[in-house]
């Protein structure tokens, strides 16, 4: 059961697709205070677990910290980070009470979950304009399903987008892309896509191609497709200010950019230099920008990643002016530490400034709305506009699309990756803990930058990250400029990487089937153990193991130099061990705690009691795979319902369900 409670005059976000009349009764569970904005307080019981918040730091259980729901370009995020690239305002309390709460509010919302006071959950906003949805049910899974039905069906990518994909900032030329493709093929390692970062463009201008570095892009696209590899270009939110650049001039002429309070287009510096930001909350402007993707789809591009759409701002014109004013106030001859710190603070204040966000305005149905009042909507609306345009440009086929910034509702249009992470062991575990929370909020096509975006990745870290990544729908290795090359063929003993990635392809019939099931039936692809074993206190407390679909459990290794790890089995399961050379070993393990050895070049996963899963033979790309000839592994006399389709059609009525028996 879902009830809606409205306070003030909320902004319509479009996150919810089901029209629910607001209830005038007293809000259950929460004490509401409307002085100084609005706050909601809930007194937690000792054994209550608080799930949710999508892309956030810390554990699966969110108790004990403060989180700001505010899309933030925070490259160096750690345990202390309060906000990341996405804003996902859904929480689920499971304990003495069992209910979910969605706070539909498009800008900064603070969740203090037992930090200030250990038994108090407090949700607060600056303005008392909010829609609150309370979702009640008998179990966490029932509550999540109800909530997912409220917010609409999740995006389904083309099947090839669940293959292994390679990215880097940056492959500077067409020949560099060819080298990556050839070296993967020479190493006999499967690969389905190579990504083009900002350097494929001319001066970082959207929908342009560098004639010097990628003058043969149409030929390159065809050449790669013959190898079973797609090219996936980046699109950034900012449009370069440059006379003669047709997109800039057209947007200016039609009034499609965000403005300042005087009504002039707002200017800020990002990768191209000074840019204007398309006003994606203006439906006409958003569709205009989205249809510009035609320049690339006409060449045969079948996928895109939207980036820098929080929006990220390096500096604004006004910010630079203030910077020099403040700098001039500091005595140049003073070499004190205090002066040094002042200069450092001034420089740091330029990027993603709240003053800048408060200087931007949107045209929403003819009314000017301050950006900071709807900040979390920007990346969501950019990607929603992109998806709507791609439906017109490629009506018969699904297009790969994922975004960095997001809000609940964008899950209907695209997937997300969890932003610019680091080559840290802790970020493997962070990804694991984010996955079920993102699923609760409708985001099924998710993954992290495998191997880490920043810093230098070690061989063992990339292998261990693969041990988790081969189970995530979005499987992309991505690294930053000036970091160590971390393509799988860059390391010694590439057979180890080949072995693990081939396992991903063998598992694709199961992973794709479970994805289709979860997307069409509003289920979770990744589930905490406590969702299935809510009366098992150890399962409820387990934070580093997940169910993948209904049949499979994973327990990745995420610490350096580990020879294995302890695993808790809430019931008897069949452990499946990937050995060198692709051999699979099976052993039945009883309920309880086990130390499981996992050598660096192996992967261990678990099939639940009386279940089985389908496997296929691997190939160098998904296009080359045979999805009709399958092998079932797991428990004898078990059955599996296989969800399948052609992997590309937008017509979901073509999904078939086949009963397989082991």
For each residue, the residues with C-beta under 8 A, 3 or more apart:
1: 135 136 137 146
2: 18 20 133 134 135 136 146 147 150
3: 20 23 25 28 133 134 136
4: 20 21 22 23 131 132 133 134
5: 22 23 27 131 132 133 134
6: 10 22 130 131 132
7: 10 32 34 38 128 129 130 131 132
8: 38 127 128 129 130
9: 129
10: 6 7 104 105 129 130 131
11: 106 129 369 373 374 377
12:
13: 16 104 106 374 377 380 407 409
14: 384 409
15: 102 104 151 407 408 409
16: 13 20 102 104 131 133 150 151 152 409
17: 150 151 152 412
18: 2 149 150
19:
20: 2 3 4 16 133 150
21: 4
22: 4 5 6 131
23: 3 4 5
24:
25: 3
26:
27: 5 30 32 40 132 134
28: 3 99 134
29: 42 93 97 99 101 134
30: 27 40 41 42 101 123 132
31: 40 41 42
32: 7 27 38 39 40
33: 38 39 40 41
34: 7 37 38 128
35:
36:
37: 34 124 125 126 127 128
38: 7 8 32 33 34 124 125 127 128 130
39: 32 33 122 123 124 125
40: 27 30 31 32 33 101 103 122 123 124 132
41: 30 31 33 120 121 122
42: 29 30 31 93 120 121 122
43: 119 120 121
44: 48 50 63 93 95 114 119 120 121
45: 48 95 96 97 119
46:
47: 95 96
48: 44 45 63 93 94 95 96 97
49: 61 63 93 94 95 530 540
50: 44 61 62 63 91 92 93 113 114 121
51: 60 61 62 91 92 93 94 140 436 437 440 528
52: 62 88 90 91 92 100 437 440 441
53: 56 62 67 69 88 89 90 91 111 437
54: 86 87 88 90 408 434 437 438 440 441 443
55: 84 85 86 88 406 416 418 419 434 437 438
56: 53 62 67 83 84 88 434 437
57: 65 67 77 78 79 80 81 82 84 430
58: 62 64 65 79 433
59: 62 433 543
60: 51 433 436 437 528 543
61: 49 50 51 543
62: 50 51 52 53 56 58 59 65 67 91 111 113
63: 44 48 49 50 113 114
64: 58 113 114 115 118
65: 57 58 62 113 114 115
66: 82 110 111 112 113 115 116
67: 53 56 57 62 82 83 110 111 113
68: 72 82 83 108 109 110 111
69: 53 83 87 88 89 105 108 109 110 111 376
70: 83 87 107 108 109 375 376
71: 83 85 86 87 310 375 376 378 379 405 406 407
72: 68 83 84 85 310 352
73: 85 308 310 312 351 352
74: 77 81 83 84 85 419
75: 420 454
76: 422 454
77: 57 74 81 84 419 421
78: 57 81
79: 57 58 426
80: 57
81: 57 74 77 78 84
82: 57 66 67 68
83: 56 67 68 69 70 71 72 74 87
84: 55 56 57 72 74 77 81 418 419
85: 55 71 72 73 74 310 379 404 405 406 416 418 419
86: 54 55 71 405 406 407 416 418 419
87: 54 69 70 71 83 109 376 406 407
88: 52 53 54 55 56 69 406 407 408 437 438 441 443
89: 53 69 102 103 104 105 109 408
90: 52 53 54 100 101 102 103 147 408 440 441
91: 50 51 52 53 62 100 101 111 113 121 123
92: 50 51 52 99 100 101 140 143 144 440
93: 29 42 44 48 49 50 51 97 98 99 100 101 121
94: 48 49 51 98 140 530 534
95: 44 45 47 48 49 98
96: 45 47 48
97: 29 45 48 93
98: 93 94 95 136 137 138 139 140 143
99: 28 29 92 93 134 135 136 137 143
100: 52 90 91 92 93 134 135 136 137 143 144 146 147
101: 29 30 40 90 91 92 93 123 132 133 134 135
102: 15 16 89 90 132 133 135 147 150 151 408
103: 40 89 90 109 123 125 130 131 132
104: 10 13 15 16 89 130 131 132 133 408
105: 10 69 89 109 125 129 130 131
106: 11 13 373 374 375 376 377 407
107: 70 125 126 372 373 374 375 376
108: 68 69 70 125 126 375
109: 68 69 70 87 89 103 105 123 124 125
110: 66 67 68 69 122 123 124 125
111: 53 62 66 67 68 69 91 121 122 123
112: 66 115 116 120 121 122 123 124
113: 50 62 63 64 65 66 67 91 121
114: 44 50 63 64 65 117 118 119 120 121
115: 64 65 66 112
116: 66 112 120 122
117: 114 120
118: 64 114
119: 43 44 45 114
120: 41 42 43 44 112 114 116 117
121: 41 42 43 44 50 91 93 111 112 113 114
122: 39 40 41 42 110 111 112 116
123: 30 39 40 91 101 103 109 110 111 112
124: 37 38 39 40 109 110 112
125: 37 38 39 103 105 107 108 109 110 128 130
126: 37 107 108
127: 8 37 38 130 373
128: 7 8 34 37 38 125
129: 7 8 9 10 11 105
130: 6 7 8 10 38 103 104 105 125 127
131: 4 5 6 7 10 16 22 103 104 105
132: 4 5 6 7 27 30 40 101 102 103 104
133: 2 3 4 5 16 20 101 102 104 147 150
134: 2 3 4 5 27 28 29 99 100 101
135: 1 2 99 100 101 102 143 146 147 150
136: 1 2 3 98 99 100 143
137: 1 98 99 100 140 142 143 145 146
138: 98 142
139: 98 142 143 531 534
140: 51 92 94 98 137 143 144 530 531 534
141: 144 145 523 524 527 531 532
142: 137 138 139 145 146
143: 92 98 99 100 135 136 137 139 140 146 147
144: 92 100 140 141 147 148 439 440 522 524
145: 137 141 142 148 149 521 522 523
146: 1 2 100 135 137 142 143 149 150
147: 2 90 100 102 133 135 143 144 150 151 440
148: 144 145 151 154 440 442 522 523
149: 18 145 146 522
150: 2 16 17 18 20 102 133 135 146 147
151: 15 16 17 102 147 148 408 409 411 412 441 442
152: 16 17 409 411 412 442
153: 412 519 520 522
154: 148 411 412 442 443 444 445 518 519 522
155: 387 401 411 412 413 414 415 444 445 519
156: 398 445 515 516 519 652
157: 161 162 398 400 401 415 445 473
158: 161 302 303 397 398 399 400 647 648
159: 162 508 512 622 647 648
160: 163 192 193 230 302 400 621 622 623 647 648
161: 157 158 165 192 193 303 400 445 474
162: 157 159 473 474 475 508 511 512 515 622
163: 160 190 191 192 193 475 504 505 508 621 622
164: 189 190 191 192 475 477 501 504 505
165: 161 191 192 193 194 195 232 475 476 477
166: 180 184 191 193 194 195 476 477 487
167: 194 195 197 232 449 476 477 478 479
168: 171 195 197 478 479 485 487
169: 197 198 199 478 479 480 481
170: 197 198 199 481
171: 168 176 177 180 194 195 196 197 199
172: 176 199 213
173: 176 177 213 214
174: 177 178 213 214 215 216 217 220
175: 178 179
176: 171 172 173 179 180
177: 171 173 174 180 181 194 196 220 224 231
178: 174 175 181 182 220 223
179: 175 176 182 183
180: 166 171 176 177 183 184 194 487
181: 177 178 184 185 191 194 224 227 229
182: 178 179 185 186
183: 179 180 186 187 487 489
184: 166 180 181 187 189 190 191 487 488 489
185: 181 182 188 189 191 227 620
186: 182 183 489
187: 183 184 488 489 494 497 498
188: 185 498 620
189: 164 184 185 488 489 494 497 498 501
190: 163 164 184 501 502 504 505 618 619 620 621
191: 163 164 165 166 181 184 185 194 228 229 620 621
192: 160 161 163 164 165 228 229 230 621 622
193: 160 161 163 165 166 229 230 231 232 303 400 476
194: 165 166 167 171 177 180 181 191 224 229 230 231 232
195: 165 166 167 168 171 231 232 233 234 305 476 478
196: 171 177 199 200 214 231 232 233 234
197: 167 168 169 170 171 200 234
198: 169 170 201 204 234 236 271
199: 169 170 171 172 196 210 213
200: 196 197 209 210 213 214 217 233 234
201: 198 204 205 206 208 209 210
202: 205 208 209 210 211
203: 208 240 242 272
204: 198 201 236 240 271 272 273
205: 201 202 208 239 240 242 245 247 248 272
206: 201 235 236 238 239 240 247 292
207: 235 247 292 293 295 296
208: 201 202 203 205 245
209: 200 201 202 214 215 217
210: 199 200 201 202 213 214 215
211: 202 214 215
212: 215
213: 172 173 174 199 200 210
214: 173 174 196 200 209 210 211 217 220
215: 174 209 210 211 212
216: 174 219 220
217: 174 200 209 214 220 221 299
218: 221 222 299 300
219: 216 222 223
220: 174 177 178 214 216 217 223 224 231
221: 217 218 224 225 231 299 300 301
222: 218 219 225 226 300
223: 178 219 220 226 227
224: 177 181 194 220 221 227 229 230 231
225: 221 222 228 229 230 300
226: 222 223
227: 181 185 223 224 620 621
228: 191 192 225 620 621 622 623 624
229: 181 191 192 193 194 224 225 621
230: 160 192 193 194 224 225 301 302 303 400
231: 177 193 194 195 196 220 221 224 301
232: 165 167 193 194 195 196 301 302 303 304 305 400
233: 195 196 200 296 301 304 305
234: 195 196 197 198 200 304 305 306 307
235: 206 207 293 304 305 306 307 386
236: 198 204 206 270 271 272 306 307 308 309
237: 270 277 278 306 307 308 309 311 312 378 379 382
238: 206 268 270 271 272 275 276 277 308 311
239: 205 206 245 247 248 251 257 272 275 276 277 278
240: 203 204 205 206 245 248 272 273 274 275
241: 248 267 273 274 275 276
242: 203 205 245 248 272
243: 248 249
244: 249
245: 205 208 239 240 242 248 249
246: 249 250
247: 205 206 207 239 250 251 292
248: 205 239 240 241 242 243 245 251 252 276
249: 243 244 245 246 252 253
250: 246 247 253 254 256 288
251: 239 247 248 254 256 257 276 278 285 288 289
252: 248 249 255 256 257 265 276
253: 249 250
254: 250 251 285 288
255: 252 285 363
256: 250 251 252 278 279 282 284 285 288 289
257: 239 251 252 265 266 276 277 278 279 285
258: 265 266 276 277 278 279 360 361 362 371
259: 262 263 264 265 266 279 360 361 363 368
260: 263 264 265 266 359 360 361
261: 359 361 368
262: 259
263: 259 260
264: 259 260
265: 252 257 258 259 260 276
266: 257 258 259 260 276 277 316 359 360 361
267: 241 274 275 276 316 317
268: 238 274 275 277 313 314 315 316 317 356
269: 273 274 275 313 314 315 316 320
270: 236 237 238 273 275 308 311 312 313 314
271: 198 204 236 238 308
272: 203 204 205 236 238 239 240 242 275
273: 204 240 241 269 270
274: 240 241 267 268 269 317
275: 238 239 240 241 267 268 269 270 272
276: 238 239 241 248 251 252 257 258 265 266 267
277: 237 238 239 257 258 266 268 311 360 378
278: 237 239 251 256 257 258 285 286 288 289 382
279: 256 257 258 259 282 285 286 362 363
280: 285 286 289 378 381 382 384 385
281: 286 362 363 364 369 374 377 378 381
282: 256 279 285 286 362 363 364
283: 286 287 385
284: 256 287 288
285: 251 254 255 256 257 278 279 280 282 288 289 363
286: 278 279 280 281 282 283 289 290 381 382 384 385 388
287: 283 284 290 291 385 388 389
288: 250 251 254 256 278 284 285 291 292
289: 251 256 278 280 285 286 292 382 385 386 389
290: 286 287 293 385 386 387 388 389 390
291: 287 288 294 389 392 393
292: 206 207 247 288 289 295
293: 207 235 290 296 297 304 386 389 390 393
294: 291 297 298 389 393
295: 207 292 298 299
296: 207 233 293 299 301 304
297: 293 294 300 301 302 390 393 394 399
298: 294 295
299: 217 218 221 295 296
300: 218 221 222 225 297
301: 221 230 231 232 233 296 297 304
302: 158 160 230 232 297 394 397 399 400
303: 158 161 193 230 232 399 400 401
304: 232 233 234 235 293 296 301 386 390 399 400 401
305: 195 232 233 234 235 401 402 403 404 417
306: 234 235 236 237 309 379 382 383 386 401 402 403 404 414
307: 234 235 236 237 403 404
308: 73 236 237 238 270 271 311 312 404
309: 236 237 306 312 378 379 382 383 403 404 405
310: 71 72 73 85 352 375 378 379 404 405
311: 237 238 270 277 308 378 379 405
312: 73 237 270 308 309 351 352
313: 268 269 270 316 351 352 353 356 357
314: 268 269 270 350 351
315: 268 269 319 320 323 350 351
316: 266 267 268 269 313 319 320 353 356 359
317: 267 268 274 320 321
318: 321 322 355 356 359
319: 315 316 322 323 349 350 353 355 356
320: 269 315 316 317 323 324 350
321: 317 318 324 325
322: 318 319 325 326
323: 315 319 320 326 327 346 347 350
324: 320 321 327 328
325: 321 322 328 329
326: 322 323 329 330 346
327: 323 324 330 343 346
328: 324 325
329: 325 326
330: 326 327 334 339 342 343
331: 334 339
332:
333:
334: 330 331 339
335: 339 340
336: 339 340
337: 340 341
338: 341 342
339: 330 331 334 335 336 342 343
340: 335 336 337 343 344
341: 337 338 344 345
342: 330 338 339 345 346
343: 327 330 339 340 346 347
344: 340 341 347 348
345: 341 342 348 349
346: 323 326 327 342 343 349 350
347: 323 343 344 350
348: 344 345 351
349: 319 345 346 353
350: 314 315 319 320 323 346 347 353
351: 73 312 313 314 315 348
352: 72 73 310 312 313 356 357
353: 313 316 319 349 350 356 357
354: 357 358 372
355: 318 319 358 359
356: 268 313 316 318 319 352 353 359 360
357: 313 352 353 354 360 371 372 375
358: 354 355 370 371 372
359: 260 261 266 316 318 355 356 371
360: 258 259 260 266 277 356 357 370 371 372
361: 258 259 260 261 266 368 369 370 371
362: 258 279 281 282 368 369 371 374
363: 255 259 279 281 282 285 366 367 368 369
364: 281 282 367 368 369 374
365:
366: 363
367: 363 364
368: 259 261 361 362 363 364
369: 11 281 361 362 363 364 373 374
370: 358 360 361 373 374
371: 258 357 358 359 360 361 362 374 375 378
372: 107 354 357 358 360 375
373: 11 106 107 127 369 370
374: 11 13 106 107 281 362 364 369 370 371 377 378
375: 70 71 106 107 108 310 357 371 372 378
376: 69 70 71 87 106 107 379 380 405 407
377: 11 13 106 281 374 380 381 407
378: 71 237 277 280 281 309 310 311 371 374 375 381 382 405
379: 71 85 237 306 309 310 311 376 382 383 403 404 405 406 407 410
380: 13 376 377 383 384 403 405 406 407 409 410
381: 280 281 286 377 378 384 385
382: 237 278 280 286 289 306 309 378 379 385 386 403 405
383: 306 309 379 380 386 387 401 403 406 410 413 414
384: 14 280 286 380 381 387 388 409 410 412 413
385: 280 283 286 287 289 290 381 382 388 389
386: 235 289 290 293 304 306 382 383 389 390 401 413 414
387: 155 290 383 384 390 391 399 401 412 413 414
388: 286 287 290 384 385 391 392 413
389: 287 289 290 291 293 294 385 386 392 393
390: 290 293 297 304 386 387 393 394 399 401
391: 387 388 394 395 650
392: 291 388 389 395
393: 291 293 294 297 389 390
394: 297 302 390 391 397 399
395: 391 392 650
396: 649 650
397: 158 302 394 648 649 650
398: 156 157 158 648 649 650
399: 158 297 302 303 304 387 390 394
400: 157 158 160 161 193 230 232 302 303 304
401: 155 157 303 304 305 306 383 386 387 390 413 414 415
402: 305 306 414 415 416 417 445 474
403: 305 306 307 309 379 380 382 383 406 410 414 415 416
404: 85 305 306 307 308 309 310 379 416 417 419
405: 71 85 86 309 310 311 376 378 379 380 382
406: 55 71 85 86 87 88 379 380 383 403 410 411 416 443
407: 13 15 71 86 87 88 106 376 377 379 380 410
408: 15 54 88 89 90 102 104 151 411 441 442
409: 13 14 15 16 151 152 380 384 412
410: 379 380 383 384 403 406 407 413 414 416
411: 151 152 154 155 406 408 414 415 441 442 443 444
412: 17 151 152 153 154 155 384 387 409 442
413: 155 383 384 386 387 388 401 410
414: 155 306 383 386 387 401 402 403 410 411 445
415: 155 157 401 402 403 411 443 444 445 446 473 474
416: 55 85 86 402 403 404 406 410 438 443 445 446
417: 305 402 404 446 447 448 449 474 476 478
418: 55 84 85 86 421 431 434 438 446 447 448 449
419: 55 74 77 84 85 86 404 449
420: 75 449 453 454 480
421: 77 418 424 427 430 431 448 449 452 453 454
422: 76 427 452 453 454 455
423: 427 451 452 453 454 455 456 457 458 461 479 483 486
424: 421 427 428 452 455
425: 428 429 461 464 558 559 560
426: 79 429 430
427: 421 422 423 424 430 431 448 452
428: 424 425 431 432 461 464 465 468 556 558
429: 425 426 432 433 544 558
430: 57 421 426 427 433 434 448
431: 418 421 427 428 434 435 447 448 468 472
432: 428 429 435 468 544 546 556 558
433: 58 59 60 429 430 436 437 543 544
434: 54 55 56 418 430 431 437 438 446 448
435: 431 432 438 439 446 472 525 526 546
436: 51 60 433 439 440 524 526 527 528 531 546
437: 51 52 53 54 55 56 60 88 433 434 440 441
438: 54 55 88 416 418 434 435 441 443 446 526
439: 144 435 436 442 443 444 446 518 524 525 526 527
440: 51 52 54 90 92 144 147 148 436 437 524
441: 52 54 88 90 151 408 411 437 438
442: 148 151 152 154 408 411 412 439
443: 54 88 154 406 411 415 416 438 439 446
444: 154 155 411 415 439 473 515 518 519 525
445: 154 155 156 157 161 402 414 415 416 473 474 515
446: 415 416 417 418 434 435 438 439 443 472 473 474
447: 417 418 431 450 469 472 473 474 475 476
448: 417 418 421 427 430 431 434 469 472
449: 167 417 418 419 420 421 452 453 476 477 478 479
450: 447 462 465 466 469 475 476 477 478
451: 423 457 461 462 465 477 478 479 486
452: 421 422 423 424 427 449 455 457 461 465 479
453: 420 421 422 423 449 478 479 480 483
454: 75 76 420 421 422 423 480 483
455: 422 423 424 452 483
456: 423 483 484
457: 423 451 452 461 462 479 483 484 486
458: 423 461 462 560
459: 462 463 491 492
460: 463 464 560 561 600
461: 423 425 428 451 452 457 458 464 465 560
462: 450 451 457 458 459 465 466 477 486 488 491 497
463: 459 460 466 467 496 497 500 600 601
464: 425 428 460 461 467 468 556 557 558 600
465: 428 450 451 452 461 462 468 469
466: 450 462 463 469 470 497 500 501
467: 463 464 470 500 556 557 598 603
468: 428 431 432 464 465 471 472 554 556 558
469: 447 448 450 465 466 472 475
470: 466 467 475 500 501 503 504 507 603
471: 468 507 511 548 552 554 605
472: 431 435 446 447 448 468 469 475
473: 157 162 415 444 445 446 447 511 515 525
474: 161 162 402 415 417 445 446 447
475: 162 163 164 165 447 450 469 470 472 504
476: 165 166 167 193 195 417 447 449 450
477: 164 165 166 167 449 450 451 462 486 487 488
478: 167 168 169 195 417 449 450 451 453
479: 167 168 169 423 449 451 452 453 457 483 484 485 486
480: 169 420 453 454 483
481: 169 170
482:
483: 423 453 454 455 456 457 479 480 486
484: 456 457 479 490
485: 168 479 490
486: 423 451 457 462 477 479 483 490
487: 166 168 180 183 184 477 490
488: 184 187 189 462 477 491 494 497 498 501
489: 183 184 186 187 189 494 497
490: 484 485 486 487
491: 459 462 488 494 497
492: 459
493: 496 601
494: 187 189 488 489 491 497 498
495: 498 499 580 601
496: 463 493 499 500 580 600 601
497: 187 189 462 463 466 488 489 491 494 500 501
498: 187 188 189 488 494 495 501 502
499: 495 496 502 503 578 580 581 582 601
500: 463 466 467 470 496 497 503 504 578 601 603
501: 164 189 190 466 470 488 497 498 504 505
502: 190 498 499 505 506 582 618
503: 470 499 500 506 507 578 582 603 618
504: 163 164 190 470 475 500 501 507 508 511
505: 163 164 190 501 502 508 616 618 619 622 625
506: 502 503 615 616 617 618
507: 470 471 503 504 510 511 613 615
508: 159 162 163 504 505 511 512 616 622 625 627
509: 512 513 614 615 616 627 630 642 644
510: 507 513 514 549 551 552 613 614 615 640
511: 162 471 473 504 507 508 514 515 548 549
512: 159 162 508 509 515 516 643 644 647
513: 509 510 516 517 549 614 641 642 643 644
514: 510 511 517 518 525 548 549 550 551 643
515: 156 162 444 445 473 511 512 518 519 525
516: 156 512 513 519 520 643 644 645 655
517: 513 514 520 521 523 549 550 641 643
518: 154 439 444 514 515 521 522 523 524 525 549
519: 153 154 155 156 444 515 516
520: 153 516 517 643 652 655
521: 145 517 518
522: 144 145 148 149 153 154 518
523: 141 145 148 517 518
524: 141 144 436 439 440 518 527 531
525: 435 439 444 473 514 515 518 548 549
526: 435 436 438 439 546 547 548
527: 141 436 439 524 531 532 546 547
528: 51 60 436 531 540 542 543 546 547
529: 532 533 536 539 540 542 545 546 547 553 568 570
530: 49 94 140 533 534 536 539 540 541 542
531: 139 140 141 436 524 527 528 534 547
532: 141 527 529 539 547 570
533: 529 530 536 539 540 570 571
534: 94 139 140 530 531 539 540
535:
536: 529 530 533 539 540 570
537: 540 541
538: 541 542 568 570
539: 529 530 532 533 534 536 542 568 570
540: 49 528 529 530 533 534 536 537
541: 530 537 538
542: 528 529 530 538 539 545 568
543: 59 60 61 433 528
544: 429 432 433 555 556 558
545: 529 542 553 554 555 567 568
546: 432 435 436 526 527 528 529 553 554
547: 526 527 528 529 531 532 550 552 553 608
548: 471 511 514 525 526 552 553 554 605
549: 510 511 513 514 517 518 525 552
550: 514 517 547 608 611
551: 510 514 607 608 611 612 613 634 640
552: 471 510 547 548 549 605 606 607 608 611 613
553: 529 545 546 547 548 573 605 606 607 608
554: 468 471 545 546 548 605 606
555: 544 545 565 567 596 604 605 606
556: 428 432 464 467 468 544
557: 464 467 562 564 565 598
558: 425 428 429 432 464 468 544
559: 425 562 565
560: 425 458 460 461
561: 460
562: 557 559 565 598
563: 597 598 599
564: 557 595 596 597 598
565: 555 557 559 562 595 596 598
566: 593 594 595 596
567: 545 555 593 594 595 596 606
568: 529 538 539 542 545 592 593 594
569: 572 573 589 590 591 592 593 594 606
570: 529 532 533 536 538 539 591
571: 533 591 608 609
572: 569 588 589 590 591 609
573: 553 569 588 589 606 607 608 609
574: 586 587 588 589 606 607 609 634 635
575: 586 587 588 589 596 604 605 606
576: 584 585 586 604 605 606 607 633
577: 584 585 586 587 602 603 604
578: 499 500 503 582 583 584 602 603 604
579: 582 583 584 585 602
580: 495 496 499 583 601 602
581: 499
582: 499 502 503 578 579 618
583: 578 579 580
584: 576 577 578 579 633
585: 576 577 579
586: 574 575 576 577 633
587: 574 575 577
588: 572 573 574 575
589: 569 572 573 574 575 594 606
590: 569 572
591: 569 570 571 572
592: 568 569
593: 566 567 568 569
594: 566 567 568 569 589
595: 564 565 566 567
596: 555 564 565 566 567 575 604
597: 563 564
598: 467 557 562 563 564 565 602 603 604
599: 563 602
600: 460 463 464 496
601: 463 493 495 496 499 500 580
602: 577 578 579 580 598 599
603: 467 470 500 503 577 578 598
604: 555 575 576 577 578 596 598
605: 471 548 552 553 554 555 575 576
606: 552 553 554 555 567 569 573 574 575 576 589
607: 551 552 553 573 574 576 611 612 613 633 634 635
608: 547 550 551 552 553 571 573 611
609: 571 572 573 574 635
610: 635 638
611: 550 551 552 607 608 634 635 638 640
612: 551 607 632 633 634 635 638 639 640 660 662
613: 507 510 551 552 607 632 633 634 640
614: 509 510 513 630 631 632 640 642 660
615: 506 507 509 510 630 631 632 633
616: 505 506 508 509 625 626 627 629 630 631
617: 506 625 626 629
618: 190 502 503 505 506 582 625
619: 190 505 622 624 625 626
620: 185 188 190 191 227 228 624
621: 160 163 190 191 192 227 228 229 624 625
622: 159 160 162 163 192 228 505 508 619 625 647
623: 160 228
624: 228 619 620 621
625: 505 508 616 617 618 619 621 622
626: 616 617 619 629
627: 508 509 616 630 644 647
628:
629: 616 617 626
630: 509 614 615 616 627 642 660
631: 614 615 616
632: 612 613 614 615 638 640 660 661 662
633: 576 584 586 607 612 613 615 662
634: 551 574 607 611 612 613 638 662
635: 574 607 609 610 611 612 638 662
636: 662
637: 661 662
638: 610 611 612 632 634 635 661 662
639: 612 659 660 661 662
640: 510 551 611 612 613 614 632 659 660 662
641: 513 517 657 658 659 660
642: 509 513 614 630 657 658 659 660
643: 512 513 514 516 517 520 655 656 657
644: 509 512 513 516 627 655 656 657 658
645: 516 649 652 654 655 656
646: 649 654
647: 158 159 160 512 622 627
648: 158 159 160 397 398
649: 396 397 398 645 646 654
650: 391 395 396 397 398
651: 654
652: 156 520 645 655
653:
654: 645 646 649 651
655: 516 520 643 644 645 652
656: 643 644 645
657: 641 642 643 644
658: 641 642 644
659: 639 640 641 642
660: 612 614 630 632 639 640 641 642
661: 632 637 638 639
662: 612 632 633 634 635 636 637 638 639 640
